Amino acid sequence: MSDVVQKFWGFCHTLRHDGIDYGDYIEQITCLLFLKMADERGIDLRRFVVQEEGKAFDCSWPALSGEEPASLIDHYTGVLNTLGRQQGLLGDIFKEAMSRFNNPANLKRLIDLIDEREWSALEVDLKAAVFEGLLEKAASEGKKGAGQYFTPRRLIQSIVRCVRPDPRENPDFTICDPACGTGGFLVVAYEWFLAESREGARDAELLQRVRRGTYFGQELVIRPWRLALMNLFLHELEPVIKQGDSIAQIPDERRFDVVLTNPPFGNKGANQAPERGDLAVKTSNKQLNFLQHVMTLLKSGGRAAVIVPDNCLFADQAGEVFRQLTHDCNLHTVLRLPNGTFTPYSAGTKTNVVFFTKGQPTETVWVYDARTNVPRITKKDRPLTHEHLRAFEECYGRDPHGGSRRAAADPREDRWRPFSMAEVRAHDFKIDGLKWLREESLGDELPEPEELATEAIAELRKAVAELSSILLLLEDDAEPKRPRVLQGGS
């Protein structure tokens, strides 16, 4: 698929002179790809011909690709408006979609590029492959925001293999990603199910139930929300994906067997605590609120894997949240990811995955350190591969609830250790403190400037958190002591 991505990306540079930026370009490609693949799969969009200001818009791909250049942009705009007014999934996919083209020759060229091949006939998930490639290109060109809704596929696959979201467990099995971005976790969970059930019973009734009532999500930003709907729809899934802020409102009564998510990094939009009575710890920290939100979403006995940055493990009130989490859930596993895992999107952000099951308190937290003394991930020379996480998956075991036999001697290099709840309490429930390996020199290679800056900010935040704790202790000591009231004859 690299040749296809390169061809599309080369045309993107031409479109920039037409005022179309990277994000707009990816969105236009996705809309057009959907129309092309819908035609290839026999989805008849001609029935959506409507009258608008005296013009009829046939929404099918043949009608669009055969339109004369002089009226092509008007026709394309009419298709987007028409489909965006439909009810159900189709209307959601094209909600607020707009043409970004000023030059009809550029739109025609992109249509011709897409029309060059039979996309549905390809054995790979073309849509995901092209979109991931274009997102990576966009991120490397300075679109830092891409990282908020794109998680490396290798990491998603590893997490899914550990959590094993198998819809065959019960007839009402559901999977949710409350910060789903473009739907990567949900797609990979479905692909894992197809691979696991290939040799077993996978009848038509099971497939129908899985495709229509299993996958749920929510996304705040409309562009990735639209792309998630398209992505899953083209995988023959009919998901329920809401558009809105997951942590702003108390969720409805639906609860899930599995939650897999990568909440957005950073503090943008997190300057106040959400007004929610179901969140035990009031905090403006967005990642800590997402952790609490996931606890709410889980059924009793449900399991979750959540990607969190380092600051979520040591920030102000992190200890309060993890105290609550270890009381209500079994926080059985923490994976410390290699530096640069989110290259090129957020190369300097240090990240972890926390795995927990709701309904029983934590007794032991197992930590796997895949970061210390591991060369950082880079885009070209050292990309994230399965080998980075293979030993962790072996240590995790086949029990998705972390109940497999575990031993600290299992991996080489002493990367796998258990911590009792007494040790967790000794660190004030700041999970970041559960470390034992010492960083050794990895040569003369210097980290990227972004990584150095991010690490400096993290250290400063950690220092501020520690100083805040000391200040609270000093304030407590400074309070005047009230005299004891003696009762009875004492």
Legacy VTK file of the C-alpha trace (Angstrom):
# vtk DataFile Version 3.0
C-alpha trace
ASCII
DATASET POLYDATA
POINTS 490 float
0.000 0.000 0.000
3.018 2.336 0.281
2.889 3.103 -3.452
-0.800 4.018 -3.197
-0.171 6.251 -0.186
2.760 7.923 -1.920
0.666 8.619 -5.015
-2.132 10.178 -2.972
0.316 12.151 -0.867
2.069 13.510 -3.908
-1.242 14.899 -5.110
-1.825 16.467 -1.685
1.064 18.851 -2.294
-0.672 20.012 -5.454
-3.923 20.582 -3.596
-2.236 22.716 -0.940
-1.975 25.417 -3.571
-5.766 25.160 -3.875
-6.137 25.939 -0.163
-6.727 22.334 0.975
-4.722 21.355 4.061
-3.698 17.857 5.120
-6.728 17.185 7.296
-9.170 18.443 4.674
-7.478 16.299 2.046
-7.748 13.124 4.123
-11.419 13.843 4.751
-12.139 14.388 1.035
-10.360 11.149 0.121
-12.406 9.283 2.724
-15.725 10.636 1.439
-14.849 9.751 -2.142
-13.486 6.318 -1.179
-16.734 5.575 0.615
-18.762 6.422 -2.494
-16.487 4.281 -4.688
-16.489 1.263 -2.379
-20.233 1.539 -1.788
-20.670 1.219 -5.554
-18.310 -1.762 -5.690
-20.245 -3.493 -2.919
-23.553 -2.992 -4.675
-24.882 -0.283 -2.326
-27.229 1.666 -4.581
-27.024 5.382 -3.829
-29.050 6.381 -6.867
-32.198 6.225 -4.783
-31.039 9.351 -2.971
-31.652 11.538 -6.003
-33.434 14.639 -4.691
-34.568 17.975 -6.038
-32.654 20.935 -4.617
-33.048 24.367 -6.125
-34.247 22.754 -9.330
-31.262 20.375 -9.632
-31.271 16.589 -9.249
-28.285 14.931 -7.548
-27.668 11.271 -8.313
-25.431 10.259 -5.381
-23.928 7.186 -7.029
-20.244 6.933 -7.918
-20.830 6.452 -11.680
-22.840 9.674 -11.778
-20.139 11.603 -9.924
-17.189 10.202 -11.878
-18.975 10.827 -15.170
-19.962 14.422 -14.432
-18.672 17.171 -16.708
-15.864 19.312 -15.193
-17.879 22.514 -15.433
-20.542 21.220 -13.052
-18.453 18.709 -11.072
-18.004 20.755 -7.865
-21.710 21.652 -7.759
-22.636 17.996 -8.240
-20.199 16.846 -5.532
-21.496 19.480 -3.117
-25.045 18.343 -3.817
-24.105 14.704 -3.129
-22.580 15.605 0.245
-25.573 17.749 1.238
-28.070 15.126 0.109
-26.434 12.228 1.929
-25.889 14.374 5.022
-29.678 14.837 5.330
-30.466 11.112 5.362
-31.518 9.279 8.506
-29.382 6.709 10.252
-25.773 5.754 9.658
-25.513 7.184 6.161
-26.626 10.620 7.334
-24.203 10.445 10.249
-21.296 9.597 7.949
-21.870 12.677 5.788
-23.003 15.010 8.569
-21.589 18.495 7.934
-19.326 17.148 5.187
-18.264 19.931 2.833
-16.423 20.124 -0.462
-13.049 21.825 -0.040
-12.318 22.099 -3.761
-12.097 25.375 -5.668
-10.660 23.965 -8.884
-12.793 21.263 -10.596
-9.691 19.881 -12.319
-8.242 18.932 -8.920
-11.441 17.195 -7.854
-11.556 15.333 -11.159
-7.936 14.239 -10.742
-8.628 12.835 -7.273
-11.728 11.004 -8.548
-9.626 9.498 -11.348
-6.947 8.402 -8.863
-9.559 6.575 -6.794
-11.178 5.137 -9.921
-7.933 3.509 -11.046
-8.463 0.348 -9.009
-11.038 -1.994 -7.536
-10.637 -1.157 -3.850
-13.026 -3.751 -2.389
-11.198 -6.558 -4.204
-7.969 -5.948 -2.296
-7.247 -8.494 0.434
-5.930 -5.883 2.865
-7.984 -3.344 4.717
-7.272 -0.679 2.151
-9.159 2.078 3.890
-7.231 1.606 7.117
-3.909 1.201 5.312
-4.313 4.309 3.183
-5.732 6.385 6.007
-3.003 5.351 8.455
-0.357 6.119 5.869
-1.826 9.529 5.153
-2.191 10.313 8.861
1.452 9.447 9.402
2.417 11.716 6.535
0.248 14.518 7.923
1.746 14.137 11.408
5.300 14.198 10.046
4.459 17.421 8.224
3.599 19.122 11.498
-0.026 18.150 12.098
0.511 17.454 15.780
-3.212 17.046 16.379
-3.238 13.764 14.466
-1.945 11.933 17.529
-5.122 12.649 19.480
-7.140 10.187 17.431
-4.595 7.811 15.939
-3.053 4.963 17.923
-0.264 2.827 16.386
-1.830 -0.336 14.997
0.911 -2.576 16.421
0.067 -1.341 19.912
-3.673 -1.799 19.396
-3.143 -5.354 18.151
-1.006 -6.224 21.170
-3.586 -4.835 23.615
-6.421 -6.679 21.876
-4.505 -9.969 21.971
-4.164 -9.548 25.746
-7.749 -8.434 26.512
-9.348 -10.930 24.063
-12.679 -9.165 23.397
-14.602 -12.279 22.326
-18.331 -11.734 21.557
-18.882 -15.483 21.957
-18.560 -15.136 25.741
-22.224 -14.238 26.125
-25.163 -13.206 23.875
-25.099 -9.600 25.148
-21.348 -9.051 24.837
-20.440 -5.438 24.030
-17.203 -3.498 23.413
-16.775 0.244 23.808
-14.194 2.919 23.074
-15.309 6.233 24.634
-12.555 8.154 22.789
-12.640 6.156 19.582
-10.971 8.536 17.128
-11.159 6.840 13.743
-12.251 3.515 15.252
-8.920 1.690 15.382
-9.601 -0.285 18.584
-13.058 -1.366 17.406
-11.804 -2.443 13.968
-8.886 -4.437 15.383
-11.191 -6.062 17.980
-13.459 -7.210 15.142
-10.491 -8.442 13.077
-9.246 -10.395 16.106
-12.672 -12.013 16.532
-12.769 -13.051 12.854
-9.307 -14.615 13.126
-10.073 -16.399 16.424
-13.396 -17.802 15.255
-12.220 -18.903 11.824
-11.669 -22.465 12.922
-14.670 -22.593 15.228
-18.391 -22.002 14.946
-19.139 -18.724 13.240
-22.593 -19.057 11.773
-24.648 -16.369 10.060
-26.703 -15.638 13.182
-23.567 -15.023 15.258
-22.075 -12.741 12.611
-25.287 -10.738 12.362
-25.391 -10.232 16.140
-21.716 -9.265 16.288
-21.946 -6.800 13.408
-25.072 -5.042 14.629
-25.001 -5.037 18.422
-21.443 -5.356 19.678
-19.368 -2.250 18.919
-19.972 1.110 20.574
-18.014 4.320 20.808
-17.961 8.062 21.231
-15.798 10.815 19.756
-15.729 14.542 20.431
-14.229 15.853 17.172
-16.526 15.561 14.170
-13.869 14.710 11.574
-12.483 11.545 13.237
-16.056 10.670 14.300
-17.098 10.654 10.643
-14.040 8.626 9.658
-14.770 6.070 12.401
-18.315 5.582 11.095
-16.998 5.082 7.570
-14.201 2.797 8.699
-16.492 0.433 10.587
-19.248 0.603 7.978
-16.802 -0.499 5.289
-15.874 -3.421 7.555
-19.579 -4.421 7.293
-20.206 -3.297 10.876
-23.136 -1.208 12.066
-21.734 0.454 15.177
-23.309 2.917 17.566
-20.865 5.817 17.775
-22.021 8.986 19.464
-20.596 12.404 18.712
-19.877 14.468 21.807
-17.784 14.871 24.955
-17.576 11.549 26.798
-16.715 12.998 30.197
-18.990 16.049 30.172
-22.184 14.125 30.980
-23.148 11.050 32.952
-23.463 8.146 30.482
-26.750 6.325 29.925
-27.540 2.997 31.573
-25.669 0.831 29.056
-22.606 -0.935 30.487
-19.942 -2.890 28.616
-17.996 -6.140 28.915
-14.819 -4.604 27.467
-13.556 -1.019 27.213
-10.487 -0.310 25.086
-9.414 3.301 24.692
-6.668 5.843 24.182
-7.988 9.129 25.631
-6.508 12.270 24.038
-3.234 13.481 25.502
-2.694 16.959 26.895
-4.824 19.302 28.959
-6.675 21.218 26.244
-10.263 21.797 27.327
-9.600 20.377 30.792
-9.547 23.522 32.890
-12.368 22.479 35.190
-13.793 19.340 36.734
-16.899 17.927 35.004
-20.178 18.240 36.898
-20.747 14.517 37.375
-21.860 12.847 40.577
-20.580 9.433 39.447
-16.919 10.551 39.447
-15.641 10.031 42.973
-12.574 12.257 42.583
-13.173 15.818 41.399
-10.298 16.828 39.153
-9.652 18.882 36.030
-7.123 16.297 34.786
-8.659 14.949 31.582
-6.914 11.557 31.629
-7.825 10.898 35.272
-11.446 11.720 34.451
-11.356 9.276 31.548
-10.084 6.551 33.891
-13.011 7.196 36.218
-15.369 7.283 33.231
-14.137 3.861 32.109
-14.820 2.465 35.588
-18.390 3.730 35.275
-18.836 2.211 31.816
-17.754 -1.307 32.799
-20.146 -4.029 33.844
-19.272 -5.860 37.029
-16.683 -8.365 35.849
-15.925 -6.275 32.775
-12.327 -5.618 31.757
-10.508 -2.605 30.344
-7.228 -1.475 28.845
-6.541 2.275 28.856
-3.530 4.104 27.419
-2.397 6.931 29.706
0.579 9.315 29.680
3.065 9.301 32.552
1.569 12.404 34.155
-1.624 10.426 34.768
0.384 8.192 37.126
1.896 10.945 39.269
-0.182 14.129 38.743
-2.160 15.876 41.453
-5.007 13.587 42.561
-3.581 10.624 40.629
-3.170 8.848 43.949
-6.826 9.488 44.843
-8.040 8.092 41.522
-5.841 5.000 41.707
-6.833 4.476 45.340
-10.437 4.325 44.141
-9.536 2.192 41.115
-7.655 -0.401 43.165
-10.575 -0.521 45.614
-13.268 -1.076 42.964
-11.195 -2.951 40.372
-8.362 -5.417 40.061
-5.540 -3.342 38.560
-3.590 -6.444 37.666
-1.198 -5.133 34.976
0.651 -1.968 33.990
2.706 -1.826 30.776
5.335 0.925 30.574
5.637 1.578 26.824
8.892 2.370 24.990
9.847 6.001 24.545
8.611 7.342 21.219
5.758 4.833 20.893
3.548 7.582 19.464
6.149 8.774 16.959
5.618 10.825 14.835
2.434 12.175 16.436
3.592 12.829 19.993
7.163 11.616 19.956
8.036 12.992 23.372
4.998 11.719 25.269
5.799 8.807 27.595
2.879 6.414 27.804
1.579 3.359 29.638
-1.269 0.875 29.383
-3.258 0.010 32.506
-5.289 -3.213 32.506
-8.020 -3.798 35.092
-11.192 -5.769 35.804
-14.128 -4.255 37.675
-15.701 -5.898 40.710
-12.841 -7.090 42.920
-10.183 -5.096 44.784
-6.545 -5.219 43.724
-4.180 -7.530 45.561
-1.096 -7.391 43.330
-0.066 -5.028 40.534
2.255 -6.540 37.935
4.381 -4.009 36.036
6.190 -4.701 32.759
8.904 -2.181 31.914
9.319 -2.085 28.113
10.967 1.350 28.310
14.078 1.434 30.487
17.266 0.818 28.499
15.272 0.317 25.302
16.257 2.535 22.334
13.444 4.963 21.641
11.063 4.345 18.762
11.736 6.341 15.604
9.743 6.660 12.408
12.284 5.091 10.043
15.200 3.386 11.800
13.381 1.826 14.777
9.610 1.727 14.206
7.340 0.017 16.708
7.119 -3.692 15.884
5.548 -6.804 17.360
8.933 -7.716 18.866
8.765 -4.701 21.200
5.689 -6.180 22.900
5.993 -9.923 22.306
7.680 -10.688 25.659
5.051 -8.649 27.484
2.219 -10.594 25.840
3.856 -13.847 26.923
4.119 -12.592 30.504
0.516 -11.331 30.464
-0.811 -14.797 29.576
-4.029 -15.942 27.926
-6.384 -15.006 30.764
-7.809 -11.619 29.721
-8.418 -10.754 33.399
-4.731 -11.159 34.250
-5.296 -14.450 36.058
-2.699 -16.552 34.241
0.231 -17.975 36.208
2.846 -15.263 36.493
6.447 -15.293 37.679
8.940 -12.455 37.858
11.597 -14.696 36.302
9.588 -15.217 33.098
11.184 -12.531 30.899
14.848 -11.779 30.386
16.345 -8.499 31.615
14.235 -8.399 34.805
11.413 -6.416 33.148
8.442 -8.039 34.949
7.713 -7.555 38.650
4.794 -7.794 41.081
3.999 -5.107 43.662
1.816 -5.760 46.667
-0.871 -3.327 47.743
1.309 -2.439 50.726
3.994 -1.247 48.298
1.389 0.637 46.238
0.138 2.383 49.397
3.709 3.235 50.364
3.915 5.203 47.108
0.610 6.957 47.918
-0.988 5.073 45.010
1.250 6.957 42.558
1.824 4.093 40.124
4.696 5.961 38.476
6.787 5.132 41.547
6.721 1.369 40.887
10.161 1.234 39.242
13.229 -0.923 39.743
15.407 -0.762 36.602
18.057 1.955 36.301
18.540 3.799 33.036
21.930 3.104 31.464
23.617 5.048 28.693
22.317 4.068 25.268
25.148 5.790 23.427
25.794 9.316 22.300
22.469 9.710 20.510
20.468 12.611 21.915
16.674 12.470 22.210
14.548 14.626 19.937
14.014 18.217 21.194
10.294 17.527 21.627
11.104 14.530 23.824
13.509 16.567 25.944
10.945 19.335 26.364
8.150 16.887 27.201
10.331 15.123 29.772
11.266 18.451 31.350
7.602 19.445 31.599
6.743 16.065 33.143
9.489 16.462 35.743
8.292 19.970 36.567
4.716 18.755 36.978
5.909 15.963 39.229
7.871 18.440 41.325
4.840 20.739 41.567
2.692 17.820 42.701
5.200 16.934 45.433
5.467 20.566 46.568
1.665 20.814 46.683
1.558 17.778 48.980
4.173 19.352 51.270
2.228 22.621 51.310
-0.948 20.810 52.365
0.934 19.144 55.223
2.324 22.510 56.353
-1.156 24.054 56.233
-2.513 21.199 58.352
0.239 21.720 60.929
-0.420 25.474 60.994
-4.122 25.113 61.859
-4.873 26.014 65.509
-5.683 23.023 67.624
-9.126 23.056 69.150
-9.362 22.149 72.858
-10.756 18.722 73.577
-14.198 18.615 75.112
-14.100 16.456 78.182
-17.195 14.396 78.804
-18.512 12.714 81.877
-16.059 12.363 84.700
-12.942 12.063 82.557
LINES 1 491
490 0 1 2 3 4 5 6 7 8 9 10 11 12 13 14 15 16 17 18 19 20 21 22 23 24 25 26 27 28 29 30 31 32 33 34 35 36 37 38 39 40 41 42 43 44 45 46 47 48 49 50 51 52 53 54 55 56 57 58 59 60 61 62 63 64 65 66 67 68 69 70 71 72 73 74 75 76 77 78 79 80 81 82 83 84 85 86 87 88 89 90 91 92 93 94 95 96 97 98 99 100 101 102 103 104 105 106 107 108 109 110 111 112 113 114 115 116 117 118 119 120 121 122 123 124 125 126 127 128 129 130 131 132 133 134 135 136 137 138 139 140 141 142 143 144 145 146 147 148 149 150 151 152 153 154 155 156 157 158 159 160 161 162 163 164 165 166 167 168 169 170 171 172 173 174 175 176 177 178 179 180 181 182 183 184 185 186 187 188 189 190 191 192 193 194 195 196 197 198 199 200 201 202 203 204 205 206 207 208 209 210 211 212 213 214 215 216 217 218 219 220 221 222 223 224 225 226 227 228 229 230 231 232 233 234 235 236 237 238 239 240 241 242 243 244 245 246 247 248 249 250 251 252 253 254 255 256 257 258 259 260 261 262 263 264 265 266 267 268 269 270 271 272 273 274 275 276 277 278 279 280 281 282 283 284 285 286 287 288 289 290 291 292 293 294 295 296 297 298 299 300 301 302 303 304 305 306 307 308 309 310 311 312 313 314 315 316 317 318 319 320 321 322 323 324 325 326 327 328 329 330 331 332 333 334 335 336 337 338 339 340 341 342 343 344 345 346 347 348 349 350 351 352 353 354 355 356 357 358 359 360 361 362 363 364 365 366 367 368 369 370 371 372 373 374 375 376 377 378 379 380 381 382 383 384 385 386 387 388 389 390 391 392 393 394 395 396 397 398 399 400 401 402 403 404 405 406 407 408 409 410 411 412 413 414 415 416 417 418 419 420 421 422 423 424 425 426 427 428 429 430 431 432 433 434 435 436 437 438 439 440 441 442 443 444 445 446 447 448 449 450 451 452 453 454 455 456 457 458 459 460 461 462 463 464 465 466 467 468 469 470 471 472 473 474 475 476 477 478 479 480 481 482 483 484 485 486 487 488 489
